Amino acid sequence: MDQYHGSFLWAEMPMSKAAILYCKSVKDHSCIAGAKCYKGMAEKNGEFAQHEEIELVAMTDCGDCPGLTFPRVKLLSEITTNLGREIETLHFGTCMKLAMETAECPIDFDSLKAALESKFGINVILGTHSY
């Protein structure tokens, strides 16, 4: 049996439990309902390509400007942990990446990434898809 069809091997396939933060200000202007992120996950496009398998456990906005991302992730982490669906990887959506590059988003990604990874023990990735 191969690794995809042999029932005893399913448990060995790594599954990343991921959450996505999207830009509260940009999300409904560049994408509606996270459709691009869902497509990117299905096609393993962009930053999703680094996951062999991905399970979306949560998706929410960044908490809004300025500087509300950390408390938003704290709340998200508490809720997903209480539901037994702990976050292993947190993707900052492509809309957040674009906001940081072009829309004067106040997030200092490198500092926030270090703080989130240290506090919550999660992997933080900038970007989701390339659409």
C-alpha positions as CSV (number, residue, x, y, z in Angstrom):
1,M,0.0,0.0,0.0
2,D,1.3,3.5,-0.8
3,Q,1.3,6.3,1.7
4,Y,-1.9,7.9,0.3
5,H,-4.1,4.8,0.2
6,G,-2.7,2.6,3.0
7,S,-4.8,3.2,6.0
8,F,-2.0,2.5,8.4
9,L,0.1,5.3,6.9
10,W,-2.5,8.1,7.0
11,A,-1.4,9.0,10.6
12,E,2.2,9.4,9.4
13,M,1.4,12.2,6.9
14,P,2.2,15.5,8.5
15,M,-0.9,17.8,8.7
16,S,-0.3,21.5,9.5
17,K,-3.0,23.1,11.5
18,A,-3.1,26.6,10.2
19,A,-4.9,29.9,10.8
20,I,-5.0,32.8,8.5
21,L,-5.0,36.5,9.4
22,Y,-6.3,38.8,6.8
23,C,-6.2,42.6,6.6
24,K,-9.3,44.1,8.1
25,S,-9.1,47.2,5.9
26,V,-8.2,45.6,2.6
27,K,-10.0,42.2,2.6
28,D,-13.2,43.0,0.9
29,H,-11.5,45.3,-1.6
30,S,-9.1,42.8,-3.0
31,C,-10.9,39.6,-2.2
32,I,-14.3,38.6,-0.9
33,A,-14.8,35.9,1.7
34,G,-11.2,34.6,1.6
35,A,-11.9,33.0,-1.8
36,K,-8.3,33.5,-2.9
37,C,-6.9,31.9,0.2
38,Y,-9.2,28.9,-0.1
39,K,-8.2,28.5,-3.7
40,G,-4.5,28.8,-2.8
41,M,-4.8,26.1,-0.1
42,A,-6.5,23.8,-2.5
43,E,-3.9,24.3,-5.2
44,K,-0.9,24.6,-2.7
45,N,-0.2,27.9,-4.4
46,G,2.3,30.5,-3.0
47,E,3.2,30.1,0.7
48,F,0.8,27.2,1.0
49,A,3.1,25.1,-1.1
50,Q,5.4,24.5,1.9
51,H,2.7,22.4,3.5
52,E,2.3,18.7,2.6
53,E,-1.2,18.8,4.0
54,I,-3.0,21.7,5.6
55,E,-6.1,21.9,7.8
56,L,-7.6,25.4,8.2
57,V,-8.6,25.7,11.9
58,A,-9.4,29.4,11.9
59,M,-9.5,32.5,9.8
60,T,-10.0,36.1,11.0
61,D,-8.9,39.6,10.5
62,C,-5.8,41.2,12.0
63,G,-7.6,43.2,14.7
64,D,-7.4,46.5,12.7
65,C,-4.8,49.3,12.8
66,P,-2.8,50.1,14.7
67,G,-1.1,47.3,16.5
68,L,-4.0,45.1,17.5
69,T,-2.6,42.0,15.9
70,F,-0.9,40.6,19.0
71,P,-4.1,40.6,21.1
72,R,-6.1,39.2,18.2
73,V,-3.7,36.2,17.9
74,K,-3.8,35.8,21.7
75,L,-7.6,35.5,21.6
76,L,-7.4,33.2,18.5
77,S,-4.9,31.0,20.2
78,E,-7.0,30.7,23.4
79,I,-10.2,29.8,21.4
80,T,-8.6,27.3,19.1
81,T,-6.8,25.6,22.1
82,N,-10.0,25.4,24.0
83,L,-11.7,23.8,21.0
84,G,-8.8,21.2,20.7
85,R,-7.7,22.7,17.4
86,E,-4.4,24.3,18.3
87,I,-2.7,26.5,15.7
88,E,0.7,25.3,14.5
89,T,1.2,27.7,11.7
90,L,-0.2,31.3,11.3
91,H,-0.3,32.8,7.8
92,F,-0.5,36.5,7.4
93,G,-2.6,36.7,4.3
94,T,-1.3,38.1,1.1
95,C,-3.6,41.1,1.6
96,M,-1.7,41.8,4.8
97,K,1.6,41.5,2.9
98,L,0.3,44.0,0.3
99,A,-0.9,46.3,3.0
100,M,2.5,46.4,4.6
101,E,4.2,47.1,1.3
102,T,1.8,49.6,-0.2
103,A,-0.9,50.8,2.2
104,E,1.2,52.1,5.2
105,C,0.2,49.2,7.4
106,P,2.0,49.8,10.8
107,I,3.0,46.2,11.3
108,D,6.7,45.5,11.6
109,F,6.5,41.9,10.4
110,D,9.9,40.7,11.6
111,S,9.4,42.0,15.2
112,L,5.8,40.7,15.3
113,K,6.8,37.3,13.9
114,A,9.5,36.9,16.6
115,A,7.1,37.9,19.4
116,L,4.3,35.6,18.2
117,E,6.6,32.7,17.7
118,S,8.1,33.1,21.1
119,K,4.8,33.7,23.0
120,F,2.6,31.1,21.2
121,G,5.1,28.5,19.9
122,I,3.7,28.8,16.4
123,N,5.3,29.2,13.0
124,V,4.5,32.5,11.4
125,I,4.5,32.9,7.6
126,L,4.1,36.1,5.6
127,G,1.8,35.5,2.7
128,T,-0.7,32.9,1.5
129,H,-1.2,32.7,-2.3
130,S,0.1,34.5,-5.4
131,Y,-3.2,35.6,-6.9
